[in-house]
Each structure stands twice: as C-alpha cells, then as structure tokens.
Amino acid sequence: MVDTEKYDVVVLGSGEAGKYIAWHLASAGKHTVVIERRYVGGSCPNIACLPSKNIIHSAKVASYLQRSAEFGLAGAQDASRPHVDMAAVRQRKRDMVVGLVQTHLDNFNKSGAEIAMGSGRFVGPKLLEVTAPGGEVRLLHGESIFISTGTRARIEAIPGLAEANPLTHVEALELDVVPEHLILLGGGFIALEFTQAMRRFGSRVTVLEHNTRLARQEDPDVSDALNQLFADEGIEVLTGARISRVSGKSGEGVSVYHSDESGEIAIEGSHLMVATGRTPNTEEIGLELAGIATDERGYIRVNERLETTVPGVYAVGDCAGSPHFTHIAFDDFRVIRENLSGRHRVTTNRQVPFCVFTDPELAHVGLNETLAKQQGIAYRLAKIPMAAVLRTRTLSETRGFLKALVSAQDDRILGFTGFGTGAGEIMAPVQLAMSAGLPYTALRDMILTHPTLSEGLVALFATVPRL
C-alpha cells in the first residue's frame, strides 16, 4: 500500500505555464510538486521554440556563406557550397539546451518547488499516481491541481505513414546528417521554418500541403510571398496534395503517393517529416477518473479563468486549447496568478501575436484583411515594401513588406503584418500602441532612430489614407 503524500499544489507537466505557476506558488510558501515525465521546463527549451531557432540560425549563417560574394567576401574556395557538419550543428543546439535546463533546475531549487520525475495520471479526484523511470510509485494529493501537459505532433491516419517512422520536429532537431531529399508534409508554421532551414543546409526539399496554399490562414499576399521565397531558394511546393499512402522508412528511403487530376504520383525521398498539426497530451492520464471533461478534440474544457469542470483543478497552455505559443502559455500563468490573488484577468479578447522564424520573418498581431472582410469590419490599409525601410538596404535584406489595418471610423490600429527581416521586433511597438489604444498617428509622428528597422513604422503609417 502506497501512502498518499499531501501537497498544497500539484502541477502535472513542467511546461511554460506549469513551471511559472509552480515557482510562483512555491515562492509564496505553498508546498508544491511538479510531475514531469521527461523534459524539465517543457518543450520550449528542450525540443521546440529555442532549439529550433538555434538550428534556424545555423541555417542563416549557411545562407550567408552561400551569399558571400554578394558581400564582397568570396575567396578561393567555392563558398556557394559550404560543407555543413550537422553533427556540429546539433551539438551547438544541445549545448544550449543543457544550459537552459540547468537554469530551470536552479529556478526550481530557488523557489522550493519539488520535481517528481515520472509519468503522472489521475487515479481519483485531485489524486495522482506517479511512476518513476525506475518503477517506483507515489500517490500525490493536491488541494489545487494544474494540468500543463502540452501537445505533440499529430500523425495522420494515412496508410503506411506511421510505419514509415516519420520525423517530427523533435527528431528533426536531432539529425546528424543533412537529408539528401526531405519530403515534408504540411504547410503551417513549423513546416515553413524547417523547410527553409533544411534547404539551406543542402537538402533537396519537397513540401506537400493538402490545402490550396501555404499558411492558409494568412492573407493571400503572405502566402504568395512565401511561395516566391521558397521558389527562389529551390524548394518544391505542391499544394492541394491528396496523400493516399506512404511506403518505406524515413532515413532509409521513402515514397509518398499523392494524387491529382492525372492520377497517382510518387515522390521519392530519403527522409520524411510530418508537420500537419498538433494533438493534446490528455490521453491515458486518467482525466475521466477525476471528472475532468475534454472537448471533441481531446483538449481540456476550461472557462475564461482556465478552471476545469472540477473545482480547484485548472488546465493551462496547449492542452487547454490555448493558442499554441509559449508566450500565450506564459500569459495563462498570469491569468492563474491574478485570479488566485483575488484580482481579475481572463483569456478572452487577449492579443495573440506570433512570429514565424523563416528568413525573412513573418509576424502578425490583430486583424488581417481576410478576417476583417469576413467580420465586415471596415478598414484603411497601409502597406509598404521592405525596401522602403532604408536599413534593409544596408543589410541586403529588402524582401517582403509591412502592412497595417487602421479603422475606417477612427484612428485605432486593428492589425499588423510584417514579412521582412526583423519583422518580429518591428511588430512590438505596434502591439504596444494597440494595447494602449494609441492612434496610428502616434507611431507615424514619432522620432525614431535612423537607420533602424523600426523606423519603417513611420513610413508605413504615413501611407494610411486620411478619413
């Protein structure tokens, strides 16, 4: 018989929201334990955001080597075909991850929150069973429970796909060779980032997207710009691809069969990667035994304060259906913190900015033209090419554009999209103005340092049609 250990706070999963909740409450004197199956700190520092951007930056350096003649740096060797040591690329990423994990361990130690390494599952209301890697079992009861189990890559039910052992972003980050020919299923954000990085390392890359265009939720000009970028970099993109079956194994040789009007076509490659969506990590953790309800997709049902259907039990981050961004999971922590402190903060109507770290970056916040038209919201459009931002000319990075939507009734900024170098950083002042309710003229009339990328906001908002 295993004795039940009682805690004030039990957190299932040490992802972004979960770890900050644990650190905050433990620092406030709550007896707190975090159950973590494998990745201390969650996916972001281990297998997602930061590791992928590390790899992407290595690919950016490789692209600069390929462009060296453009910058007057061509030497005797053929810099247009640099040798890429993927094992060294991987090691740079691994070294960073080690440092990040140690930082997390230090934060756990400083806060006083305990880490229980193992697989956790509910076995009753507010009662979790934890099985450690060595087989030891603990029973943990918490007065308050926070579920932060995240999501994982979804593998579609396509004949032969699972048997092909496709890469997801997790395995792709551990490659020690450059794939000869990478076939990538999906045209979303993760797919876009990895596609370009692998091409720059030297892979032949084919993208199969079942939708009619890349980044289908963005405006058509964004999709067109991405298509042109990929075409210029030698990436093959096949949209409207209806995949019927897969044969072979990723890493050994794989064939992906898709159909169009002419019939079935086979694409043969050395490696296969899947980036077609996410599924919540809510299966087999005993939610039904605790009375915690999920929706039809498996996400935990929560209200605007992230409370589940069971009092005292909360769900945060991806598994709660929050937008799948680390910065949103961090805001979920702030929602929890404020409400536990008796203040009011909710998840409804919050801004959801994002940045896709292609080169150039794609950044967006607020309404885009597609959504504005769907919702019948009248707007004024401001749009300039990145070449109008003079800093880009010094960098030889003039590809892309900036655009903003301004209300047709007043001077409120409704949304911003940037496809260009540093777009993620350029977006931040716009988001601040939107949050503060400032008119677009506040950015238009600012004195911004020349030559900087953010100076482009002056040029952008100077093009807003007057009322």
C-alpha positions in Angstrom: 0.0 0.0 0.0 1.4 3.3 -1.1 0.9 6.2 1.4 -0.7 9.4 0.0 1.5 12.4 0.1 -0.3 15.7 0.6 0.6 18.9 -1.2 -0.9 22.4 -1.4 -0.2 22.4 -5.2 0.4 19.6 -7.7 1.4 20.6 -11.2 1.2 17.9 -14.0 3.8 18.9 -16.6 6.6 21.5 -16.3 5.8 23.4 -19.5 5.8 27.2 -19.7 2.6 27.9 -17.7 3.1 25.0 -15.3 6.6 25.9 -14.2 5.8 29.5 -13.6 2.8 28.6 -11.5 5.0 26.2 -9.5 7.8 28.7 -9.0 5.3 31.5 -8.0 3.3 29.4 -5.6 6.3 27.7 -4.0 8.0 31.0 -3.5 4.8 32.2 -1.8 5.1 29.3 0.7 2.9 26.7 -0.9 4.0 23.1 -0.6 4.4 22.4 -4.3 5.4 19.5 -6.5 5.7 19.3 -10.3 5.4 16.0 -12.1 7.5 15.8 -15.2 7.8 12.8 -17.5 10.9 13.8 -19.4 11.7 17.4 -20.3 12.4 19.7 -17.4 11.0 23.1 -18.4 8.7 21.7 -21.1 9.1 21.6 -24.8 10.2 25.2 -25.4 13.7 25.0 -24.0 14.2 21.3 -24.9 12.6 20.3 -28.2 10.7 23.2 -29.7 11.0 27.0 -29.7 14.6 27.7 -28.6 16.3 24.6 -30.1 14.5 25.1 -33.4 15.6 28.8 -33.5 19.1 27.7 -32.7 19.1 25.4 -35.7 17.5 28.0 -37.9 20.2 30.5 -37.0 22.9 28.0 -38.1 21.0 27.7 -41.4 21.0 31.5 -41.7 24.8 31.5 -41.3 25.0 28.9 -44.0 22.9 31.1 -46.3 25.3 34.0 -45.6 28.2 31.8 -46.7 26.3 30.9 -49.9 25.9 34.7 -50.5 29.4 35.6 -49.5 30.3 37.0 -53.0 27.3 39.4 -52.6 29.1 41.0 -49.6 32.5 41.1 -51.3 33.8 38.1 -49.3 34.3 35.5 -52.0 37.6 33.7 -51.6 39.4 31.0 -53.4 37.1 28.2 -52.2 33.6 27.7 -53.5 31.7 29.4 -50.8 28.4 28.9 -52.6 28.5 25.2 -51.5 29.7 25.2 -47.9 30.1 21.9 -46.1 27.6 21.6 -43.3 28.5 19.4 -40.4 25.1 18.5 -39.0 26.6 16.8 -36.0 28.3 20.1 -35.1 25.0 22.0 -35.7 23.3 19.5 -33.4 25.9 19.8 -30.7 25.6 23.6 -30.7 21.9 23.2 -30.1 22.5 20.5 -27.4 24.9 22.7 -25.6 22.4 25.5 -25.4 19.7 23.1 -24.1 22.0 21.9 -21.3 22.4 25.4 -20.2 18.7 26.1 -20.3 17.8 23.0 -18.4 20.3 23.9 -15.7 18.7 27.4 -15.4 15.3 25.7 -14.9 16.7 23.4 -12.2 18.2 26.4 -10.5 14.8 28.1 -10.5 13.1 25.0 -9.1 15.7 24.9 -6.3 15.5 28.6 -5.6 11.7 28.5 -5.4 11.4 25.4 -3.3 9.2 23.6 -5.8 9.9 19.8 -5.9 10.3 18.0 -9.2 8.9 14.4 -9.3 10.3 12.8 -12.5 7.9 10.2 -13.8 4.6 9.6 -15.6 1.6 11.1 -13.8 -2.0 10.1 -14.1 -5.2 10.8 -12.1 -6.5 7.9 -10.1 -9.2 9.9 -8.3 -10.3 13.4 -7.6 -7.2 15.5 -7.0 -5.2 12.4 -6.6 -2.3 11.5 -9.0 -0.2 8.4 -9.3 3.4 9.0 -10.3 5.5 6.2 -11.8 9.2 7.0 -11.8 11.5 5.7 -14.5 12.8 3.0 -12.1 9.3 1.8 -11.4 8.7 3.4 -8.0 5.2 4.6 -7.4 4.0 7.6 -5.4 0.5 8.9 -4.7 0.2 12.7 -4.6 -2.9 14.7 -3.4 -3.1 18.4 -4.1 -5.5 21.0 -2.8 -5.0 22.7 -6.1 -4.1 20.9 -9.4 -2.7 22.5 -12.5 -2.5 20.4 -15.7 0.2 21.6 -18.2 0.8 18.6 -20.4 1.1 20.3 -23.8 0.6 18.8 -27.2 2.5 16.6 -29.6 2.8 16.2 -33.4 -0.2 14.6 -35.0 0.4 11.6 -37.3 -2.5 11.4 -39.7 -4.2 8.0 -40.4 -2.6 7.6 -43.8 -1.7 4.0 -44.9 1.9 3.4 -44.2 2.7 6.8 -42.6 3.2 5.6 -39.0 5.1 2.6 -40.2 7.5 4.9 -42.1 8.7 6.3 -38.7 8.5 9.9 -40.0 10.4 12.7 -38.3 8.5 15.2 -36.3 10.2 18.5 -35.2 11.6 16.6 -32.2 13.6 14.1 -34.3 14.4 16.7 -36.9 16.3 18.7 -34.3 18.5 15.6 -33.6 19.5 14.9 -37.2 23.3 14.4 -37.5 23.2 14.2 -41.3 21.8 16.5 -44.0 18.9 14.7 -45.6 19.6 14.0 -49.3 15.9 14.7 -50.1 13.5 15.7 -47.3 9.8 15.3 -48.0 7.8 17.4 -45.6 4.1 17.0 -45.0 2.4 20.3 -44.0 2.4 24.0 -44.9 2.0 25.5 -41.4 4.4 27.4 -39.3 6.6 24.5 -38.1 6.8 23.2 -41.6 7.8 26.6 -43.1 10.7 27.0 -40.6 12.1 23.6 -41.1 11.7 23.5 -44.8 13.9 26.6 -45.3 16.5 25.6 -42.8 17.0 22.1 -44.3 17.2 23.5 -47.8 19.9 25.9 -46.6 21.8 23.1 -45.1 21.8 21.4 -48.5 18.8 19.2 -48.6 16.6 18.9 -51.6 13.1 19.7 -50.1 9.6 18.9 -51.3 6.6 20.3 -49.4 3.3 18.5 -49.7 0.4 20.7 -48.5 -3.2 19.4 -48.7 -4.6 23.0 -48.5 -4.6 25.2 -51.6 -1.8 27.4 -50.3 0.9 27.7 -47.7 -0.1 29.5 -44.4 -3.7 29.3 -45.5 -5.0 31.3 -42.5 -2.9 34.3 -43.6 -3.7 36.8 -46.3 -3.1 35.7 -49.9 -0.3 38.2 -50.3 1.5 36.5 -47.4 1.1 33.1 -49.0 2.2 34.4 -52.3 5.3 35.9 -50.7 6.2 32.6 -49.0 5.7 30.7 -52.3 8.0 33.1 -54.1 10.6 32.8 -51.3 10.6 29.1 -51.5 10.8 29.1 -55.2 13.8 31.4 -55.2 15.5 29.1 -52.7 14.8 26.0 -54.8 12.1 24.4 -52.6 9.4 22.4 -54.4 5.9 23.2 -53.1 2.9 21.1 -54.1 -0.4 22.4 -52.8 -3.7 20.6 -52.9 -1.8 17.4 -52.5 -4.1 14.5 -51.5 -1.8 11.9 -50.0 -3.0 8.3 -50.4 -0.3 6.2 -48.9 3.4 6.0 -47.8 5.9 3.3 -48.2 9.5 2.8 -47.0 11.1 4.2 -43.9 12.4 7.7 -43.2 16.2 7.8 -43.3 16.4 4.7 -45.4 14.2 5.7 -48.4 10.6 6.6 -48.5 7.9 7.1 -51.1 4.9 9.4 -50.7 2.0 8.8 -53.1 -0.4 11.7 -53.8 -3.0 12.2 -56.4 -4.1 15.0 -58.8 -6.2 15.2 -61.9 -3.8 12.9 -63.8 -3.8 10.1 -61.2 -1.4 8.9 -58.5 2.1 10.3 -58.4 5.0 9.0 -56.2 7.5 11.4 -54.6 10.7 9.6 -53.5 13.0 10.9 -50.8 15.5 9.9 -48.2 13.7 11.4 -45.2 10.1 12.2 -44.3 8.9 14.8 -41.8 5.4 15.4 -40.6 4.2 18.8 -39.5 0.4 18.6 -40.1 -0.9 19.7 -36.7 -0.9 19.0 -33.0 -2.9 16.8 -30.7 -3.2 17.3 -26.9 -1.4 15.1 -24.4 -4.6 14.3 -22.5 -4.9 10.6 -23.3 -4.2 8.0 -20.6 -3.8 10.4 -17.8 -7.0 9.5 -16.0 -9.0 12.6 -16.6 -12.2 10.7 -16.6 -11.4 9.3 -13.1 -11.0 12.8 -11.8 -14.2 14.1 -13.5 -12.3 16.4 -15.8 -14.1 17.0 -19.1 -12.5 17.3 -22.5 -13.9 18.5 -25.8 -14.3 16.5 -29.0 -10.6 17.0 -30.0 -9.3 16.0 -26.6 -8.5 19.4 -25.2 -9.4 20.0 -21.6 -12.5 22.2 -21.2 -11.8 25.4 -19.3 -13.6 28.7 -18.7 -12.0 32.1 -19.2 -10.2 31.8 -15.9 -8.7 28.4 -17.0 -10.8 26.5 -14.5 -11.8 22.9 -15.5 -15.1 21.2 -14.8 -13.7 20.3 -11.3 -13.3 23.0 -8.7 -9.7 23.5 -7.7 -8.4 21.9 -10.9 -7.0 24.1 -13.7 -5.6 23.5 -17.2 -3.1 25.8 -18.9 -1.2 26.1 -22.1 -1.7 23.9 -25.2 -3.6 21.1 -23.5 -6.3 23.6 -22.5 -6.8 24.7 -26.1 -4.9 28.0 -25.7 -3.3 29.2 -28.9 -0.1 27.1 -29.3 2.5 29.7 -28.4 4.9 29.8 -25.5 4.1 33.5 -24.9 0.4 32.6 -24.6 1.1 29.8 -22.1 3.1 32.4 -20.1 0.0 34.6 -20.1 -2.1 31.7 -18.9 0.2 31.7 -15.9 -0.6 35.4 -15.4 -4.3 34.6 -15.6 -3.9 32.0 -12.9 -1.7 34.2 -10.7 -4.1 37.2 -10.8 -7.2 35.2 -10.1 -5.6 33.3 -7.2 -4.7 36.7 -5.8 -8.3 37.9 -6.0 -7.8 40.1 -9.0 -9.5 39.7 -12.3 -7.8 38.5 -15.5 -9.3 36.4 -18.3 -8.2 34.7 -21.5 -10.9 36.3 -23.6 -10.1 39.1 -26.1 -6.4 39.0 -25.5 -3.9 39.8 -28.2 -2.3 36.8 -29.8 0.9 37.9 -31.6 3.1 35.4 -33.4 6.3 35.3 -35.4 7.3 32.6 -37.8 11.1 32.4 -38.0 11.5 31.9 -41.6 14.1 34.2 -43.3 12.6 36.8 -43.6 10.3 36.6 -40.6 6.6 36.6 -40.7 5.0 38.5 -37.8 1.4 39.3 -37.1 -0.9 40.7 -34.5 -4.6 41.6 -34.5 -6.8 41.5 -37.6 -5.6 40.7 -41.1 -7.5 41.6 -44.2 -9.1 38.2 -44.5 -10.6 38.3 -41.0 -11.7 41.9 -41.3 -13.6 41.2 -44.5 -15.2 38.1 -43.0 -16.3 40.1 -40.0 -17.5 43.0 -42.0 -15.0 45.4 -40.3 -14.2 48.5 -42.5 -10.5 49.4 -42.5 -7.9 51.6 -44.1 -4.9 49.8 -45.5 -1.3 50.9 -45.2 1.4 48.9 -47.0 5.0 49.5 -48.0 7.7 47.2 -49.4 10.6 46.4 -47.0 12.9 48.2 -49.5 11.2 51.4 -48.2 12.8 50.7 -44.8 16.3 52.0 -45.6 18.0 49.9 -43.0 17.2 46.8 -45.1 19.3 48.2 -48.0 22.4 48.3 -45.8 21.7 44.6 -44.9 20.8 43.5 -48.5 17.6 42.2 -47.0 14.9 44.0 -48.9 12.5 41.2 -49.5 9.0 41.5 -48.1 6.5 44.1 -46.9 4.9 45.8 -43.9 1.2 46.4 -43.7 -1.3 47.6 -41.2 -5.0 47.9 -40.9 -6.5 51.1 -39.4 -10.1 51.5 -38.5 -12.2 53.3 -41.1 -14.2 55.0 -38.3 -11.3 56.3 -36.2 -7.5 56.1 -35.9 -7.3 52.8 -34.0 -4.8 50.2 -35.3 -6.7 47.0 -36.0 -3.8 44.8 -37.0 -0.3 44.5 -38.3 1.6 42.0 -40.6 5.2 42.1 -41.4 7.0 39.8 -43.8 10.6 41.0 -43.7 13.9 41.0 -41.8 13.3 41.7 -38.1 9.5 41.7 -38.5 9.0 40.2 -35.1 10.9 43.1 -33.4 9.2 45.7 -35.6 5.8 44.3 -34.5 6.3 45.0 -30.8 5.8 48.8 -30.9 2.7 48.4 -33.0 1.3 45.9 -30.5 2.1 48.3 -27.6 0.2 51.1 -29.4 -2.7 48.7 -30.0 -2.7 47.7 -26.3 -2.6 51.3 -25.1 -5.3 52.4 -27.5 -3.0 54.9 -29.2 -3.9 56.2 -32.6 -1.8 55.2 -35.6 -0.6 58.8 -35.7 1.4 58.3 -32.5 3.7 55.9 -34.5 3.6 58.0 -37.6 4.8 61.1 -35.8 7.5 59.5 -33.6 11.1 60.4 -34.0 12.8 57.0 -34.5 16.5 56.5 -34.8 17.8 56.4 -38.4 18.7 53.9 -39.8 16.8 51.2 -37.9 14.2 48.7 -38.9 11.6 50.1 -36.5 11.9 53.4 -38.4 9.9 51.7 -41.1 6.8 52.2 -38.9 7.0 56.0 -39.6 7.0 55.3 -43.3 4.3 52.6 -43.0 1.8 54.7 -41.1 2.4 57.8 -43.2 0.6 55.9 -46.0 -2.7 55.5 -44.1 -5.5 57.1 -46.1 -7.0 60.0 -44.3 -10.6 59.9 -43.1 
